[in-house]
Amino acid sequence: MNDSTAQGPSQNNPQRRMTNNLPNATRYDDEVDLGEYLGMLLAYKWLIAAVTILGVLIGLSYVLIATPIYQANALIQVEDQQASALAGLEDVAGLLEGDAAFEGEMQLLRSRLVIRKAVEQLSLNIVAEPRYFPLLGRAIARRYSSTHEGVAKPWFAQPQFAWGGEDIAVDFFDVPEDLLGVPLRLLAGQEGSYTLLDEDKKLLLKGEVGKLVEKDGLTLFVARLKARPGSQFELLRLSPMDAIKRVLDNLGVSERGKNSGMLGITLTGPDKIQITALLNKIADVYVEQNVARSSAEAELSLSFLEKQLPPLKERVDAAENAYNLYRTQHGSVDLATETQSVLAGLVNVEQSLLELQQERDELRNRFKPAHPVIKALDDKINLLSDHSSELESHADRLPATQRDILRLARDVEVNTMLYTKLLNIAQELRVVKAGTVGNVRIIDHALVPEEPIKPKKALIMVLALVVSLFFGIALVFLLNAMRGGVNDPDQLEQRLGLPVYASIMHSKRQAKMNKASKKTGEPIGVLAQLHAQELAIESFRSLNTSLYFSLKQASNNIIMIAGASPSIGKSFTAINLAATMAGSGIKVLLIDGDLRRGILHKYTRDGRDKGLSELITENAKDASGYIHPTGVDGLDFMPTGKLPPNPAELLLHEAFKQQLDVLSRQYDQVIIDSPPILAVTDAAIIGRNAATTLLVVKANFHPMRELEQATKQLQQAGIDIKGIVFNDVERNTGRYGYGKYVYQYEYNNGKT
């Protein structure tokens, strides 16, 4: 066994300040002691571990309970369609219009035009799902294998909830406007029957699976229902805006690469089959509207022509009938060569004028009237119009019969030509419309995702570990700051001007002994006697060594153990210091001077009867009858005796000082445990009779102002405080091995 090497005050200068029990050590107030922080964390290691484990368990619970979220994705190509007239400006046009064009396509993909049509085609404006037990129900139901027949047995005696295997399919559900967005409850019955209830559990309708039910504006068709009787389902008809918003909240559209022409669309949700089907439907609807938009011009032209063809056909028929009627009335009239020439010229001119006018109309969509191309066409049209006028003048000079037959023949030829041309154009437009493919195409359809994107289990567990560990460490610092007590002996020495004689380590064995005594009612026992190898007892040996030199200069051999407040370990310090001194071969008397709440008797005997109060009151000549053995060699004990009503007055009695003088001569050392100085004045009275006073300070317990006040009161009473005993220091593996403030050595039971 190695005794502590902590050094006490020198004989020449008993008040010399000590730091870490190492002479001439230099300390700085602003020094950051990492060893101290490490020691504090190790002292609270079980709290940190508990908080960390709790955080990890919370993260694990979230991972197991959270609903998996899947993501389906598809890829669409958008081809750039630039007008041919801008061929020379393709590079500039791409810079000016490319980004806007793709932004427009992305907005179109998210438009109500596309989303609503997709939602309605898949009947996703109807929400029908089992009702699950709060928090845990979905997680339990997900783990019920779909290969099992029937449904899972109910948990927690709650058969109304779904626990796995339940299924429902609603093909049609229509409600009055006031029930849009209102959740209704469907209750499964026997043999495919069901009832529909509102929020107030009022019956709305009854029905059977596979049969359409109508009542009071409600229309419902349940195609499939798999559940035990009594199971509940939530049924909801969404308004168009709510249905669209639900999709848009989970729909993402973005361009894949700069100016790549590729649009990626994603859709997230808990039902991987549903989101895949919906995403593909959105892509299909988008392509369909694009084709419809591309063929809109042909559709409009064809619609116009189909309206013009019937009246034009009637005009052709009317012209032919008039021509045939005239010939019938006037007999067969043959056209003269001159008349045939005029007729051919008029027909050719009309055809040319029609073609030029059509060409001009097409170019007017691209060029202004002042454009040279338009002007050239206008000149040709004017020339043909002049030529037509000349032919008309020449026709007017023909004989009346030839003139009439020319007019009728001309009407037949021109109307037939016009009808035939429009009929051909209409056919061409039909072909164009049927062959329109649009400028977008689906490159990749959405596939059913295999793995969820949320929750990210590994990341969540790592975050739970890191965050809970950080929170545990932060909690330790917070608790340490909230305690507000002094935890550094250097601060005591600097602020109070008193040396720290020893730091007493916290004893877990003493804590166990205290618990056992409360439970059984037996005496606590003396730690120095029962567990002499405890680190705390090594601290007391260090204190005994330090006191050895100070006591040689004292006027008497009486030591008072004082403290600022209760519950700081004064009694523990007094009895173990006394036992340690007795173990060094001297005769020691321990007196319980706390005549108000003294507890020293609990360490060695059952009661406090016949002690100090009786000794003073009776002023006995022989004190031996008031002294009791402790079971520790060399250590005797005097309890408080019966607690008096006036402890301070009793201690002020001259008999107290006389008895102490007698006892001081009978023993090598007398140790008195006193009440807290800030609570009562008893310690100030006792201290006047003691040459040595030790102030017990509990680590991380006292505010500095409390210790300053206690020191001030003792000094004002004329008591010279020799030093401080820093009690209940937590053991840690900081810079000095066992505790920051003193070096310690352990017994190794003979092991090297």
C-alpha positions in Angstrom: 0.0 0.0 0.0 1.3 3.5 -0.9 0.1 6.5 1.2 -1.0 9.7 -0.6 1.8 12.1 -1.3 -0.4 15.2 -1.0 1.5 17.8 1.0 0.0 20.0 3.7 1.0 23.6 4.6 4.6 24.1 5.7 5.3 24.7 9.4 6.8 28.1 8.7 3.9 29.4 6.7 0.7 27.5 7.6 -1.5 29.7 5.4 0.6 29.2 2.2 -1.8 28.7 -0.7 -1.7 25.2 -2.4 -2.7 24.4 -5.9 -3.4 20.8 -6.9 -1.4 19.8 -3.7 1.8 20.6 -5.7 3.9 23.4 -4.3 4.7 26.4 -6.6 2.4 25.2 -9.3 1.2 27.9 -11.7 -2.4 28.2 -12.7 -4.1 30.5 -15.1 -7.7 31.5 -14.8 -8.2 31.5 -18.6 -6.6 28.1 -19.1 -8.8 25.6 -21.0 -8.3 22.3 -19.2 -9.4 19.6 -21.7 -8.6 17.0 -19.1 -11.3 18.6 -16.8 -13.9 18.4 -19.6 -13.0 14.9 -20.4 -13.2 14.0 -16.7 -16.6 15.7 -16.5 -17.9 13.7 -19.5 -16.6 10.4 -18.0 -18.2 11.2 -14.7 -21.5 11.4 -16.6 -20.8 8.6 -19.0 -23.8 6.6 -18.0 -26.1 9.6 -18.5 -24.6 10.2 -21.9 -24.9 6.5 -22.8 -28.5 6.4 -21.6 -29.4 9.5 -23.7 -27.6 8.1 -26.7 -29.3 4.7 -26.4 -32.6 6.4 -26.1 -32.0 8.5 -29.2 -30.9 5.4 -31.2 -34.1 3.6 -30.0 -36.2 6.5 -31.1 -34.5 6.5 -34.5 -35.0 2.7 -34.8 -38.6 3.1 -33.9 -39.1 5.7 -36.5 -37.4 3.5 -39.1 -39.7 0.6 -38.3 -42.9 2.7 -38.0 -42.4 5.2 -40.8 -44.4 4.5 -44.0 -42.0 3.8 -46.9 -42.1 6.4 -49.7 -41.4 5.3 -53.2 -40.5 7.3 -56.3 -41.4 6.5 -59.9 -39.7 8.3 -62.8 -40.2 8.7 -66.5 -38.3 10.4 -69.3 -39.8 12.5 -72.1 -38.0 14.0 -75.2 -39.2 17.4 -76.4 -38.0 18.1 -80.0 -37.5 21.7 -81.1 -39.8 22.8 -83.9 -38.5 26.0 -85.5 -40.2 27.8 -88.4 -38.4 27.2 -91.7 -38.5 30.9 -92.4 -36.1 31.3 -89.4 -33.6 28.8 -90.7 -31.0 31.4 -91.0 -31.5 32.5 -87.4 -31.6 29.1 -85.7 -28.7 29.8 -83.4 -30.1 33.1 -82.2 -33.6 31.7 -81.9 -32.3 28.8 -79.8 -30.7 31.3 -77.4 -33.8 33.4 -77.2 -36.5 30.8 -77.1 -35.0 27.5 -75.9 -35.2 28.0 -72.2 -38.7 29.6 -72.4 -39.9 26.7 -74.6 -38.8 24.0 -72.1 -40.1 26.0 -69.2 -43.5 26.1 -71.0 -43.4 22.4 -71.5 -42.6 21.8 -67.8 -45.5 24.0 -66.8 -47.8 22.2 -69.2 -46.8 18.9 -67.6 -48.0 20.3 -64.2 -51.1 21.9 -65.7 -54.6 21.1 -64.6 -55.3 20.1 -68.2 -53.0 17.2 -67.9 -53.2 16.3 -64.2 -57.0 16.4 -64.0 -57.5 14.1 -67.0 -55.0 11.6 -65.7 -56.6 11.6 -62.2 -60.1 11.2 -63.5 -59.1 8.4 -65.9 -57.6 6.4 -63.0 -60.3 7.4 -60.5 -57.8 8.8 -58.1 -60.2 11.4 -57.0 -61.6 8.6 -54.9 -59.7 7.7 -51.7 -60.6 4.4 -50.2 -58.2 2.7 -47.6 -58.4 0.7 -44.4 -58.5 2.5 -41.1 -55.3 1.7 -39.1 -54.5 1.8 -35.5 -52.8 5.1 -34.6 -49.0 5.2 -34.9 -48.4 1.5 -35.1 -51.2 0.2 -37.3 -49.7 0.8 -40.7 -46.3 -0.7 -39.7 -48.0 -3.8 -38.3 -50.2 -4.2 -41.4 -47.2 -3.8 -43.8 -45.5 -6.8 -42.2 -48.5 -9.1 -42.8 -47.6 -11.2 -45.8 -49.9 -10.8 -48.8 -49.6 -14.5 -49.4 -51.7 -15.3 -46.4 -55.3 -16.0 -47.0 -57.8 -13.9 -45.2 -56.8 -11.0 -42.9 -54.6 -10.7 -39.8 -56.0 -11.2 -36.3 -56.7 -8.0 -34.5 -54.1 -6.6 -32.0 -54.9 -5.0 -28.6 -58.5 -6.3 -28.8 -59.2 -3.6 -31.5 -61.0 -5.5 -34.3 -62.4 -2.3 -35.9 -58.9 -1.4 -37.2 -57.0 -3.0 -40.1 -54.1 -5.2 -39.0 -53.1 -6.7 -42.4 -54.6 -8.2 -45.5 -57.6 -5.8 -45.7 -58.4 -4.5 -49.2 -61.1 -2.4 -50.9 -61.7 -1.2 -54.5 -64.2 1.5 -55.2 -64.9 2.0 -59.0 -67.4 4.8 -58.7 -68.2 7.2 -55.9 -70.2 10.4 -56.3 -71.4 12.6 -53.5 -73.3 15.9 -53.1 -71.2 19.0 -53.2 -71.3 19.5 -49.4 -69.7 16.1 -48.9 -66.7 16.8 -51.2 -63.5 16.4 -49.2 -65.4 15.1 -46.1 -64.1 11.7 -44.9 -66.8 9.1 -44.5 -66.5 5.7 -42.8 -67.4 2.4 -44.5 -68.1 -0.5 -42.1 -67.7 -4.0 -43.4 -70.5 -6.4 -42.7 -71.4 -10.1 -43.2 -71.1 -11.7 -46.7 -70.0 -8.7 -48.7 -72.4 -6.2 -47.2 -71.4 -2.8 -45.9 -72.8 0.4 -44.4 -71.6 4.0 -45.0 -71.5 6.4 -42.1 -70.8 10.1 -41.9 -68.5 11.8 -39.4 -71.2 11.7 -36.7 -71.7 8.0 -37.3 -75.1 8.7 -39.0 -76.1 6.1 -41.5 -75.9 7.3 -45.1 -76.6 4.1 -47.0 -76.3 0.3 -47.0 -75.0 -1.8 -49.9 -73.4 -4.9 -51.2 -70.1 -5.6 -53.0 -70.6 -5.6 -56.8 -73.9 -3.6 -56.8 -74.5 0.0 -57.5 -76.2 1.9 -54.7 -77.8 5.3 -55.0 -79.4 7.3 -52.2 -79.9 11.0 -51.4 -77.4 12.1 -54.0 -74.9 9.5 -53.0 -73.8 6.9 -55.6 -71.4 4.1 -54.7 -70.0 1.0 -56.4 -67.7 -1.2 -54.3 -66.0 -3.7 -56.7 -64.0 -5.5 -54.0 -64.0 -5.7 -50.2 -61.8 -8.0 -48.2 -62.1 -7.5 -44.4 -63.4 -9.1 -41.3 -66.9 -8.0 -40.2 -66.7 -4.8 -38.2 -63.5 -3.5 -39.9 -63.6 0.1 -40.9 -62.5 1.9 -44.0 -62.0 5.6 -44.8 -63.8 6.7 -47.9 -63.3 10.2 -49.4 -64.4 11.9 -52.6 -61.9 14.7 -53.4 -62.8 17.9 -55.1 -61.1 18.4 -58.5 -58.7 21.0 -57.0 -57.8 18.8 -54.0 -57.2 15.8 -56.2 -54.9 17.9 -58.5 -53.1 19.5 -55.5 -52.3 16.0 -54.0 -50.6 15.0 -57.2 -48.8 18.3 -57.8 -47.4 18.2 -54.2 -45.6 15.0 -55.1 -44.9 15.6 -58.8 -41.5 16.8 -59.9 -40.5 18.0 -63.5 -37.0 19.1 -64.4 -34.8 19.3 -67.5 -32.1 16.6 -67.7 -29.0 18.5 -68.8 -28.8 22.0 -70.2 -30.6 22.3 -73.6 -30.8 18.5 -73.8 -34.5 18.4 -74.7 -35.0 15.8 -72.1 -37.6 16.3 -69.4 -37.5 14.0 -66.3 -40.7 13.6 -64.3 -40.9 12.0 -60.9 -43.8 11.1 -58.6 -43.5 10.0 -55.0 -46.0 8.3 -52.8 -46.5 5.3 -50.4 -48.3 3.1 -53.0 -45.7 2.1 -55.6 -48.2 0.5 -58.0 -50.5 3.6 -58.0 -47.7 6.2 -58.5 -46.3 4.2 -61.4 -49.7 3.9 -63.1 -50.4 7.6 -62.5 -47.1 8.8 -63.8 -47.4 6.8 -67.0 -51.0 8.1 -67.4 -49.7 11.7 -67.0 -47.0 11.1 -69.6 -49.6 9.6 -72.0 -52.1 12.5 -71.5 -49.3 15.0 -72.1 -48.3 13.3 -75.4 -51.9 13.1 -76.5 -52.5 16.8 -75.9 -49.2 17.6 -77.7 -50.4 15.6 -80.8 -53.8 17.3 -80.6 -52.1 20.7 -80.4 -49.9 19.9 -83.4 -52.9 18.8 -85.5 -55.1 21.7 -84.4 -54.3 23.7 -87.6 -55.2 20.8 -89.8 -58.3 20.2 -87.7 -59.5 23.8 -88.0 -58.8 23.8 -91.8 -60.6 20.5 -92.3 -63.5 21.7 -90.2 -63.8 24.8 -92.4 -63.6 22.8 -95.6 -66.2 20.3 -94.4 -68.6 23.2 -93.9 -67.8 24.7 -97.3 -68.0 21.5 -99.4 -71.8 20.8 -99.1 -73.0 24.3 -100.3 -70.3 24.2 -103.1 -71.6 20.8 -104.2 -75.0 22.3 -104.4 -73.7 25.1 -106.6 -72.0 22.5 -108.9 -75.3 20.6 -109.2 -77.3 23.8 -109.8 -74.8 24.9 -112.5 -75.0 21.6 -114.3 -78.8 21.6 -114.1 -79.1 25.1 -115.5 -76.7 24.2 -118.3 -78.6 21.0 -119.2 -81.9 22.8 -119.0 -80.8 25.5 -121.4 -79.6 23.0 -124.0 -82.8 21.1 -123.7 -84.9 24.2 -124.2 -82.8 25.4 -127.2 -81.9 22.1 -128.6 -78.4 20.8 -128.7 -76.2 23.9 -129.2 -72.6 23.3 -130.1 -70.0 25.8 -129.0 -68.2 27.6 -131.8 -64.5 27.5 -131.9 -64.2 31.1 -130.8 -66.6 30.5 -127.9 -64.6 27.4 -126.8 -61.4 29.5 -126.9 -63.0 32.2 -124.7 -64.4 29.5 -122.3 -61.0 27.8 -121.9 -59.3 31.1 -121.3 -61.8 32.2 -118.7 -61.5 28.8 -116.9 -57.7 28.9 -116.9 -57.7 32.5 -115.6 -60.1 31.6 -112.8 -58.0 28.6 -111.8 -54.8 30.6 -111.9 -56.4 33.4 -109.8 -57.6 30.8 -107.2 -54.1 29.3 -106.9 -52.4 32.7 -106.7 -54.9 33.9 -104.1 -54.4 30.7 -102.0 -50.6 31.1 -102.2 -50.9 34.8 -101.1 -53.0 33.8 -98.1 -50.4 31.3 -97.0 -47.6 33.8 -97.4 -49.5 36.5 -95.5 -49.1 34.4 -92.3 -45.3 34.9 -92.6 -44.9 38.2 -94.5 -46.3 41.7 -94.3 -48.2 43.2 -97.4 -45.2 45.3 -98.2 -42.9 42.3 -98.6 -41.6 41.8 -102.2 -43.0 38.3 -102.5 -46.5 39.5 -101.6 -46.2 42.5 -104.0 -45.1 40.1 -106.8 -48.1 38.0 -106.3 -50.4 41.0 -106.2 -49.0 42.1 -109.6 -49.7 38.6 -111.1 -53.2 38.7 -109.7 -53.8 42.1 -111.1 -52.6 41.0 -114.5 -54.8 37.9 -114.5 -57.7 40.1 -113.4 -57.1 42.4 -116.3 -56.9 39.5 -118.7 -60.1 38.1 -117.2 -61.8 41.4 -117.9 -60.7 41.4 -121.5 -62.1 37.9 -121.9 -65.3 39.0 -120.3 -65.5 41.9 -122.8 -64.9 39.6 -125.7 -67.6 37.2 -124.5 -70.1 40.1 -124.3 -69.6 40.6 -128.1 -70.6 37.1 -128.9 -74.1 36.2 -130.1 -76.8 35.9 -127.4 -77.1 32.1 -127.7 -73.3 31.6 -127.6 -73.0 34.1 -124.8 -75.6 32.4 -122.6 -74.2 28.9 -123.3 -70.7 30.3 -122.5 -71.9 31.7 -119.2 -73.6 28.4 -118.2 -70.6 26.2 -119.3 -68.3 28.5 -117.4 -70.2 28.2 -114.2 -70.2 24.4 -114.6 -66.4 24.3 -115.2 -65.4 26.7 -112.5 -67.6 25.3 -109.8 -66.6 21.7 -110.7 -62.9 22.7 -110.6 -63.3 24.5 -107.3 -65.2 21.6 -105.7 -62.7 19.1 -106.9 -59.8 21.1 -105.6 -61.3 21.6 -102.2 -62.2 17.9 -102.0 -58.6 17.0 -102.7 -57.4 19.5 -100.0 -59.8 18.1 -97.5 -58.5 14.6 -98.2 -54.9 15.8 -97.8 -55.8 17.4 -94.4 -57.3 14.2 -93.2 -54.1 12.4 -94.0 -52.0 15.1 -92.3 -54.2 14.9 -89.2 -54.0 11.1 -89.0 -50.2 11.2 -89.4 -49.5 14.0 -86.9 -47.1 12.7 -84.1 -46.3 15.9 -82.3 -42.9 17.1 -81.1 -42.7 15.0 -77.9 -42.3 11.4 -77.2 -41.9 9.1 -74.2 -38.4 7.7 -74.0 -38.8 5.8 -70.7 -42.1 4.8 -69.2 -42.2 4.6 -65.4 -41.4 1.2 -63.9 -42.6 0.0 -60.5 -39.8 1.0 -58.0 -38.2 -1.8 -56.0 -36.8 0.1 -53.1 -38.3 3.1 -51.2 -36.5 6.4 -51.2 -37.7 7.3 -47.7 -36.9 6.7 -44.9 -33.2 6.4 -45.5 -32.6 3.9 -42.7 -28.8 4.0 -42.5 -28.7 7.8 -42.6 -31.5 8.1 -39.9 -29.7 5.7 -37.6 -26.4 7.5 -38.0 -28.1 10.8 -37.4 -29.9 9.4 -34.4 -26.6 8.3 -33.0 -24.8 11.5 -33.6 -27.6 13.8 -32.5 -28.4 11.9 -29.4 -24.7 11.7 -28.5 -24.4 15.4 -29.0 -27.6 16.0 -27.0 -26.2 13.8 -24.2 -23.0 15.8 -24.1 -24.8 19.1 -24.2 -27.1 17.9 -21.4 -24.0 17.1 -19.3 -22.7 20.6 -19.8 -26.1 22.1 -19.1 -26.5 20.1 -15.8 -23.0 21.1 -14.8 -23.8 24.7 -15.5 -27.1 24.5 -13.6 -25.5 23.1 -10.6 -23.7 26.3 -10.1 -21.4 24.9 -7.4 -17.7 25.3 -7.1 -15.8 22.4 -8.6 -12.3 23.7 -8.6 -10.2 23.9 -5.4 -8.1 26.6 -7.0 -11.1 28.9 -7.0 -11.6 28.2 -3.3 -8.0 29.1 -2.6 -8.1 32.2 -4.7 -11.4 33.6 -3.4 -11.3 32.4 0.2 -7.6 32.6 0.9 -7.6 29.2 2.5 -5.6 26.1 1.6 -7.3 23.0 0.4 -5.9 20.2 2.6 -7.4 17.3 0.7 -9.9 16.3 -1.9 -12.1 13.4 -0.7 -13.1 11.1 -3.5 -16.7 10.1 -3.9 -17.4 6.6 -2.5 -19.9 4.4 -4.1 -19.5 1.9 -1.3 -20.5 4.6 1.2 -23.6 5.3 -0.9 -24.5 1.6 -0.8 -24.0 1.5 2.9 -26.3 4.5 3.4 -29.0 2.8 1.3 -28.7 -0.5 3.2 -29.0 1.3 6.5 -32.2 3.1 5.5 -33.6 -0.2 4.3 -32.7 -2.4 7.3 -32.4 0.1 10.1 -28.9 -1.2 11.0 -26.0 1.1 11.7 -24.3 2.5 8.6 -20.8 1.4 9.6 -17.5 3.2 9.3 -16.0 3.1 5.8 -12.4 3.5 7.1 -12.9 0.3 9.1 -14.9 -1.8 6.6 -13.2 -0.8 3.4 -9.8 0.5 4.2 -8.6 0.3 0.6 -11.2 2.7 -0.7 -9.9 5.7 -2.6 -11.9 8.0 -0.3 -10.0 6.6 2.7 -6.7 7.2 0.9 -7.9 10.8 0.7 -8.4 10.8 4.4 -4.9 9.5 5.0 -3.7 12.3 2.8 -5.7 14.8 5.0 -4.3 13.2 8.2 -0.8 13.7 6.9 -1.4 17.3 6.0 -3.0 18.0 9.4 0.0 16.4 11.3 2.2 19.4 10.7 -0.6 22.0 11.4 -1.7 20.4 14.7 1.8 20.7 16.1 1.5 24.5 16.3 -2.1 24.4 17.6 -3.0 25.6 21.1 -5.0 22.5 21.8 -5.8 19.1 20.2 -9.5 19.9 19.4 -10.6 19.9 15.8 -14.0 21.2 14.7 -15.5 20.0 11.5 -17.6 22.9 10.1 -19.7 23.4 7.0 -21.8 26.1 5.3 -25.0 24.0 4.9 -26.5 20.6 5.5 -26.0 17.5 3.4 -22.4 18.1 2.5 -20.8 15.2 4.2 -19.6 16.7 7.5 -20.5 13.7 9.6 -18.9 11.4 7.0 -15.8 13.5 7.1 -15.7 13.6 10.9 -16.0 9.9 11.6 -13.7 8.7 8.8 -11.0 11.3 9.7 -11.3 10.2 13.3 -11.0 6.5 12.3 -8.0 7.3 10.1 -6.3 9.1 12.9 -7.0 6.3 15.3 -5.5 3.9 12.8 -2.2 5.7 13.1 -1.9 4.6 16.7 -3.3 7.6 18.7 -6.4 7.8 21.0 -9.2 9.8 19.4 -12.6 11.0 20.7 -15.3 11.9 18.3 -18.1 14.2 19.6 -21.4 14.8 17.8 -21.8 18.6 18.5 -24.9 19.0 16.3 -27.4 19.1 19.2 -30.2 19.8 16.7 -29.9 17.1 14.0 -26.8 15.1 14.8 -26.5 11.7 13.0 -23.1 10.4 13.9 -24.7 7.8 16.2 -26.2 6.1 13.0 -22.7 5.0 12.0 -21.9 2.9 15.1 -24.9 2.5 17.4 -28.7 2.5 17.5 -29.5 5.7 19.5 -28.2 9.0 20.7 -29.1 8.6 24.4 -26.7 9.7 27.2 -24.2 12.0 25.4 -23.0 15.5 25.2 -26.2 17.3 26.2 -26.4 15.2 29.5 -22.7 15.7 30.1 -23.1 19.5 30.0 -26.4 19.5 31.9 -25.2 17.2 34.7 -21.6 18.6 34.6 -20.4 15.2 35.6 -16.9 14.8 37.1 -16.3 11.6 35.2 -17.2 11.7 31.4 -16.6 8.0 30.9 -20.2 7.2 31.4 -21.1 9.4 28.4 -18.5 7.9 26.0 -19.2 4.8 23.9 -17.0 2.5 22.0 -17.2 2.4 18.2 -15.6 -0.9 17.4 -12.7 0.9 15.8 -9.4 0.5 17.8 -8.4 3.8 19.4 -11.7 5.6 18.6 -14.4 6.5 21.2 -17.6 8.3 20.5 -19.9 10.7 22.4 -23.3 11.1 20.8 -25.5 14.2 21.1 -27.6 12.8 23.9 -31.2 13.9 24.1 -31.7 16.9 21.8 -32.2 19.9 24.0 -34.7 22.7 23.3 -32.0 25.4 23.6 -28.8 24.0 22.0 -27.0 27.4 21.7 -27.6 28.3 25.4 -26.4 24.9 26.4 -23.1 25.2 24.4 -22.5 28.6 26.0 -22.5 27.0 29.4 -19.2 27.1 31.2 -19.5 23.4 31.8 -19.1 22.7 28.1 -15.6 24.3 28.0 -14.6 22.6 31.2 -15.6 19.2 30.0 -13.7 19.8 26.7 -10.6 20.7 28.6 -10.8 17.5 30.6 -11.5 15.4 27.5 -8.6 17.1 25.7 -6.2 15.9 28.3 -7.6 12.3 28.2 -7.3 11.9 24.4 -4.6 12.6 21.9 -7.1 14.1 19.5 -10.7 15.4 20.0 -12.9 15.9 16.9 -16.2 17.7 17.1 -18.9 17.6 14.3 -20.7 20.9 14.3 -24.0 22.2 12.8 -24.0 24.3 9.6 -22.8 27.8 10.3 -25.2 29.5 8.0 -28.2 27.7 9.6 -27.4 28.3 13.3 -24.7 29.9 15.5 -23.7 26.7 17.3 -20.6 26.2 15.2 -19.3 29.7 16.2 -19.7 28.7 19.9 -18.0 25.4 19.5 -15.2 26.8 17.3 -14.0 29.1 20.1 -12.9 26.1 22.1 -11.2 24.4 19.1 -7.7 25.4 18.0 -8.2 23.8 14.5 -11.3 24.3 12.3 -11.7 22.6 9.0 -14.4 23.8 6.6 -16.0 21.0 4.6 -17.0 21.9 1.0 -18.9 19.6 -1.2 -17.8 19.6 -4.9 -20.4 21.0 -7.3 -22.7 22.0 -4.5 -22.0 25.4 -3.0 -22.2 28.7 -4.8 -19.1 30.8 -4.1 -21.1 33.5 -2.3 -22.4 30.9 0.2 -18.9 29.8 1.0 -17.7 33.4 1.3 -20.5 34.1 3.8 -19.8 31.0 5.9 -16.1 31.9 6.1 -17.0 35.5 7.0 -19.3 34.4 9.9 -16.7 32.0 11.3 -13.9 34.6 11.1 -16.2 37.3 12.7 -16.7 34.8 15.6 -12.9 34.8 16.1 -12.5 31.3 14.6 -9.3 30.7 12.7 -10.1 28.3 9.8 -7.0 26.2 9.1 -8.1 24.9 5.7 -10.7 23.3 3.5 -11.7 19.7 3.0 -13.0 19.4 -0.6 -15.5 16.5 -0.3 -17.3 14.1 -2.7 -15.1 14.7 -5.7 -16.3 12.5 -8.6 -13.8 9.9 -9.8 -12.8 10.2 -13.4 -9.9 9.5 -15.7 -8.9 13.1 -16.3 -5.4 14.5 -16.3 -4.4 13.2 -12.9 -5.8 9.7 -13.1 -8.3 9.7 -10.2 -9.7 13.1 -9.8 -8.3 16.3 -11.0 -7.1 17.7 -7.7 -4.9 15.1 -5.9 -2.8 12.2 -7.0 -4.1 8.8 -5.8 -2.8 5.3 -5.5 -4.8 2.1 -5.3 -4.1 -1.1 -3.5 -3.4 -3.9 -5.9 -3.8 -6.8 -3.4 -0.2 -7.9 -3.9 -0.4 -7.8 -7.7 2.3 -6.1 -9.7 
